[in-house]
Amino acid sequence: MVSQQTVCLRQLAGNRAREVQFGRWLANHKVTPDALIKPACARTGAAAVGRHVLAIQDTTELNYQAHAGRVRGLGTVGNGRDVGLFLHPLLVVDAAEGTCLGLAHLHHWIRTKKTTPHYRQLPIEDRESYRWLAVAGAGKHCLSGAERVTLIADRESDIYEEWARLPDARTDLLTRVCRDRTLATGGKLYAWIDAQPVLGTYGFEAPARPGQRSAHPATLAVRFGRIAIKRPTSCSDKQAPQQIELSVIEVKELPDSVVGQEAPIHWRLLTTHRVTCPAEALQCVEWYRQRWHIEQLFRTLKRQGLKVEGSQVETGEGLTKLACLAVQAAVRTLQLTLAREADSAALAADVFDPEEIEVLQGILPTLEGKTDKQKNPHRPGSLAHAAWVVARLGGWKGYASEAKPGPITMLHGLQRLEAICLGWRLGKDVCID
């Protein structure tokens, strides 16, 4: 699927007979989405043992309105009139190295119920937003061997029941603030943090967000402190504590750093991590920035890469299964994209099978130049070493001075690798015969 850069059955199969076989496989009720994702989650759990990991979750919708006339078994998405389904992955990243370890869980659903006027009065378990707690709980189970887990999410995950139930001795939460919460001491959160002194500045290269901001060097003022949030009246769990102590961090872009008329970067973060100094605050900000990886995963899954919304499958069940496979393919691409950053502890064997590794080693001399600048700088056997080869196959020149290869380059490289592997297998068969 990665190698073909698509989830279109006709292109994946290569011929009509294989297309029919693949379609029947997707229609087989014994093949469940959860079964498809289970091996990937098991590998992630094994890779996370002994590490501090960031478990990043978010929701994306897959919109199939363009195919609404022939697709059955979908629910509403977007404006409430389009049809599609939802995916909610839990992506795991090594907190120290920034390498992607894989998926810890993948929640999927088709929205068939309409929101009731009394939705916020329902128990949290009966709301769609319960997915944030359920996915985090499944992730904690998958990552039981990790030394520490920091659950990271955007504003929609700022749910009081989540703060009350999920943290434990080895599990922390780091979430962007959604609402101006009432403090146990009186007053509101936003006013409290605005009154705190600036305790440092933080600079980083802000990536572009199409339609929102351009890529640019950003400088942000940092405030932080310790607060206690009061249980809101909307909290359905009356057993939840009356108040919860958390650290709050605010980073706000300085005026002279803002590009033109673009909105300044402004994050308010709540976390169970104890923040007592600027270094600890900035560490949490750095961890939160890793949430960008799941956004990149979604871009690779959809328009930029695998084009999952262009599938010709005609049932909601089949599309869900195909989406589960596509997510795993997108994760593989992301793992390579991140691995090229540094020579981390991740191994090529974590992503590639022995045959693929043999091919990667065999073609390496054809991609390296004569000078040290043209050599693969990474440790043989590492994922970074393999990612360098794949990037070169994808058209990257290999020079450190060049822009680093992104997901599309990696997709192109994987496509060429698959073609080379196919030729290599055919050659072996001929030699054997």
N, C-alpha and C positions, 0 to 999 in steps of 0.2 A: 504493500500500500504506500509506504514511504517512497519507494523507488519509482512508482508510477505517478506520484504527486496528485492523486485523485482518489475518490471513493466511488466513481462511476463504474458500475459493474461491467459494462461493456469494455472499458479500457483496462480494468483490473484483470478480467478473465483472459483477454486476448483472442478468444474465439467464442462462437455461439454455444458450443457444448459446455465449456467451462463456465460460461455466464449462467446457463441453466442450472448447473450443479451448484454454483455459489448461491443462486437465488433460492434453491431448495434448502440449502444448508441454513440460510437466514430464516426461512419459514419453519424450520424444525423447532417445535416447542420444547424439545429436550435441550436445545442450545439456548441458555439463558444469558442475559446481559451480565448478571452477577458472576456466573461461571467464567465468562470471557475475561473479566477483569481480575479475578481472584489470583491467578499466577503472578501477574504483574505486582499486585499488592504484597504478595508473599516475598518477592524479590526485594522490594523496597524495605520491608520490615527487617530482612536479614542484613541489608546494607546499612541500616540505621543503628544497629547494635553498638552500644558504647559511645554514641555521638550525641552532641547537642544538635537537634534538627529544628528547622523552621517548617511548620506544617501550614501551608497557605491554601485558603479555600475561597472560592468565588463561584458565581453563577453565570452561565451564558445561555442564551436561547438559540436554537436552530430553527430558522424560519423557512418553511417550505410552501409559502403562499403561492410562489410561482408554479408549483405543481399541484395546487389544491384540487384541481379537477379530476385527478387520477389517484391521489393518495387518500387512503382511509385510515382511521384509527389514531388520528392526531388530535391535539387539543388547541386551545387558544394561546397565542403569544403576542408580544408587541402591543399593538393598539387594541387588543381584545377581539379583533376581527380576523387577523392573520392566523394561520395554522402552523403548528410546529411542536417542538418538545424542548425540555430543559435539561442541561447537564450541570452538575455541581461537583467538580473534582477537588480532591485534597492533594496538593502537590508538595513534595518533600524536598527540601534543600538543606545541605549541610551548612550550619550556622557559621562555622569558621572558614570554610573554603569557598562557599557559594556554589558548589557543584550540585546538580540536580540528581537526586537519588531515585526518583520515580513517583509513582502514585501510591497513596495509602488508602484511598477509597474513591469511589465514583458513584455519586447519587444521581439518579435520572428519574424524571417523571413527566407525565403528560397531564396538563391542567384540564380537568373536566368539570370542576366545581366553580361556580360563580361566588365572588366575595359577598358575604352577607353584611347587612348594616351593623351588626353587632360583632363583627369579626374580632376586634381587639379585646372583646370580653370573653372570647373563647379560651379554654385552657391552651397553653403554649403547645401542647402535644397535638392539638387539632388545627393549628395554623400552619400554613406553608412555610413560615419562617422557622419552624422547628427544625428544618433541615440543617441549620447552622449548628445546633446542638447535637443532632443525630450524627452528622458527618464527623464532627469533632470527636464524639464518643467512639465511633468506629475507628477513627484514626489513632486514638489513644491505645486501643486494643492492638491494632496492627503494629504500632511503634512501641510496644511494651518493652522491648529490649534497649530502647534508646536511653541514654543517660539523662537527657532533658528534652522536653518538647515545648516549643513556643508556638502557639496557635495564632496565626496572623490573618486578619480579614479587614475588609473595608467597612463603611458605615452601616450597611444593612445588618451586620453582625453585632451591633451595639445593643444587646438585649440583656435586660437585668437578670433574667433567669440563667443566661449563659455565664455571667460573672459569678452568680451564686453557686452553680453546680459543677462547672468544669475544672477550675483550678485545683491542684493538689500538690503534693510535695515535689513532684517532678514535672508538673504541667503549668505553664504560664499562658496568659492571654495578652495579646497586643492588638488593639483595634482602634480604628479611626472613629472619633466621636461623631454620632449621628444627631444628637439633640442636646440642647442646653439643659443639662440635668440639674435638679435641685440638690443642694448640698445638705448634709446632716446638720451642719452648723448654721444653716440659713443662707440665703442668697443663691446665686446661680453660678454654674461652672465657668461660663465664658467671662463674666465680670471678674471672677476670682483670678483666673489666669491672666487676664489683661492687666490686673493690678500688680502682678509680680514683676520684679526687675529682670532685664535681659542679663542672662548669665553666661553668654557666649555666642559665637557665630559658627555657622556651619556652611561649607561650600561644597558643591558637587556639580557635575555636568548633567543638567536636566535634559532627559530625552524628549524628543518631539512627541506631541500628542495631536494627531491630525484634527484640525478644526478647533483646537483649544490653545495650544502654545507651540512655539518653535523650540528646537534644541538650542540650549544656551548655557553658559556658566552661571549658576545661581548662588547667591549668598543669602543665608537666612539667619534671622535672630532667633535665639533659643531661650525659652522659659520653661521651667518645670517646678514641680512641688508635689506635696502629698495631700490628698483630700479624701473625704468620705462621702460617697454618693448615697442619697436617701432612696429607699424603695419606692418606686412610683406607684400611683394608684392603679395603673394599667397592668401591673405585674399580676399574673394569674396564679402564681405559686405563693400562697399565703404562708407557707413554711419557710420561704426565703427570709434571710436576715433583714432587719430593719435598715441596716446600712452596711456598706462594703467599703473598706479602705483600698484605695488605688493610687498609683502614681499618674500624674498628668504631665504631658509634654506638649509644648506648642513650638512649631517652627513656622516663621513667617518671612517671606522674601522681602529683602530691603528694597526701597523704591528705586535706587540707582542700578539695581540688578534686573529689574523687570524690562522685558522687551516691548517697546512701543505701548500699545493700548491693551496688551494681553493681561489677563487676570494674574495677580501674583500667586505663587505657591503658598498655601496656607493649610497646614495640617495640625489638628489637635488630636493627640493620641492618649488613650487610656491603657494602662498595663498593670498586671499584677507583679511585674518585676519592680523591686525596690530601687528607686532612682534617687541617689544622694549627692551626685556631682555631675558636672557637665559631661564628663567622659561617659558615664553610664547613660545619660540622656541621649547623647549622640550615637551610642551603640544601639539603642532601641530604634532610633531614626534609621540607622543603616539597615537594621533587620526589617523594618517596615518597608523600606525601599525595595526589598527583595520581592514584594508583592507584584512588582512589574513582570516577573517571570510568568505568572499565571495569565496575565494579559497577553504576553507574547505567545503563550500556549494557545490561547483562543484565536489569535490572528493566524497562527500556523494552521490551526484546525479548519479555519474558514477561508476567507477571501485570499489571503496571502499565500496559502500553501495547498492544503489538501482539498479545499473547496467542497467540504462535507455537505453544504446546503444545495449542491448541484446533483446529488444522488438521484438515480432513477428508480430506486426501490419504492414500492407502492403501498406498504403498510407501516403503521407506526411501530409495530413490534420489530420489523426488519430494519427500519431506520435507527431504532434505538440500539440494536445489536451492532450495526455498522458504525454508529457513532462511538460506541465503546472501543471498537478496534481502531478507529481513526484517532481517538484520544491517545491511545498507546503509541501510535505512529508519530503523533505530534510530540509526545514526551521524548521519544528517541531522538528526534530532531533537536529538541531543546537541550537534551543532555550533551549532544555534540557541540551545540552552539556555546554552551557555558563552559564545557571542558577545554575549549581552545584558549580560555582566558589564562590558565595557569597549569602547571604540572602538579595536579592534585593527586590525592591517594586513589581516586577512581581508576578502575582497571578497564581495559578494552573488553575483557571477558564479561564485564557487567552489562554490556550492550550488544556485543557481536558474538556470533557462534564461532567455533574453532576454524571452520572452513573460511569464513569471512576474514578472520584475523590472518590466516595464511595468505590470502590474496592481498590484503593490505600490506603485509610485509614484503610480498613479492613485487609489488608495483612501486614501492617506496623509492628505490634507486632511480626510476624513470622520472620521478617528480622532483628530486633534489638536484640542486646545481653544484658547481664545483667549489664555491666559496662557502664560508661558515654561515653567512647571512642567508644562503639559499638552502641550508640544511634544516631538517626537522629538529627543533631545539628541545623537544620533550623526551621524557624517559621512555625507552622502549617498553611496550606492554601496558603503558598507561592509556587511559581514555583520551587524554590530551594529545598523545602521540598519534592515535588513530584519527582523532578529529582533524589534525593538521593534514593528514593524507586525504581525508574526505573533502575538506575545504579546497585543497589543490585540485582534486577531481572536479569540483564544482566551479572552477574558474578563478579562484583566488590565486594571486601571484606568489604568495608566500613570504613577502617582505614585511618585517615588523613595522615599517613606516606606513604601510597601507592600512586602510580602514579594515577593522577586523571582520571576518566573514560572518554573515548573519544567517537566519534560518533558511532563506531561499537558496543561498549558496550551498548550505548543507543538504537541502533537498535535491538540488542538482547533482551534488557529489554522490549522494546515496543512489540516485538513479544510475549514474555511470558505474558505481561499484556493483550494483545488481547485474548490470549488463556484463561486466567483466567476470563476475562470479559465474554467470550462466555460461559464458564461453569457456571458462576454466573447467567447469563440470563436464561440458560436452567434450572438451579435449581429453580429460581423464578417461571418459567412457570409450573414446576412440582408441586411446592407447591400450586400454585393458582388452578391448576386442581384438 
